[in-house]
Amino acid sequence: MSELIAAKIMTFFLLIPLYAILLWTYFYPRESFLLGKRWMYNEDPELSDEYIRYTKIVTLIAIVFITIFALVFFFKYK
């Protein structure tokens, strides 16, 4: 029982930064693309609208699946 509670607490704390990164990527796809790669370009690259739309869709799908996983994990195992 205590192992399950510890696993739930650990999962909760590990999901917080993941959600933060996914939300940041959804709202600022241009900046998230350049994270760690800015040194490779002299100027900011022009990202296509298709890339931005793709990034937002994939990020939204990831948020939905992670939320479903977390809800199932937290409420199924008692």
C-alpha positions in Angstrom: 0.0 0.0 0.0 2.7 2.5 0.9 4.6 1.6 -2.3 1.6 2.5 -4.3 1.2 5.9 -2.6 4.9 6.6 -3.1 4.5 5.7 -6.8 1.5 8.0 -7.1 3.3 10.9 -5.4 6.5 10.4 -7.5 4.4 10.2 -10.7 2.6 13.4 -9.8 5.9 15.3 -9.2 7.4 13.9 -12.4 4.4 15.0 -14.5 4.5 18.6 -13.3 7.7 19.5 -15.3 6.5 17.5 -18.3 3.2 19.4 -18.4 5.1 22.7 -18.0 7.3 21.8 -21.0 4.3 20.7 -23.1 2.3 23.8 -22.3 5.3 26.0 -23.1 5.8 24.2 -26.4 2.1 24.6 -27.2 2.0 28.3 -26.6 5.6 29.2 -27.8 6.5 26.7 -30.6 9.1 29.0 -32.2 11.0 29.4 -28.9 10.8 25.7 -28.1 12.2 24.8 -31.5 15.2 27.0 -30.8 15.8 25.7 -27.3 19.4 24.4 -27.3 19.8 25.1 -31.0 20.0 28.9 -31.1 23.8 28.7 -31.3 23.5 26.9 -34.7 21.9 29.9 -36.4 23.1 33.4 -37.1 19.6 34.6 -37.4 16.3 33.0 -36.1 15.1 30.5 -38.8 11.7 31.0 -40.4 9.4 28.2 -39.3 6.6 27.3 -41.6 3.0 27.5 -40.5 2.7 23.8 -41.1 5.5 23.1 -38.7 3.9 25.3 -36.0 0.5 23.6 -36.5 2.1 20.2 -36.4 3.9 21.0 -33.2 0.7 22.3 -31.6 -1.3 19.2 -32.6 1.4 16.8 -31.4 1.8 18.7 -28.1 -2.0 18.7 -27.6 -2.2 15.0 -28.3 0.6 14.3 -25.8 -1.1 16.4 -23.1 -4.4 14.5 -23.6 -2.7 11.1 -23.5 -0.6 11.9 -20.4 -3.7 13.3 -18.7 -5.6 10.1 -19.4 -2.7 8.0 -18.2 -2.4 9.9 -15.0 -6.2 9.8 -14.3 -6.2 6.0 -14.9 -3.1 5.5 -12.8 -4.4 7.6 -9.9 -8.0 6.4 -9.8 -7.8 2.8 -10.9 -5.2 1.6 -8.4 -6.3 2.2 -4.9 
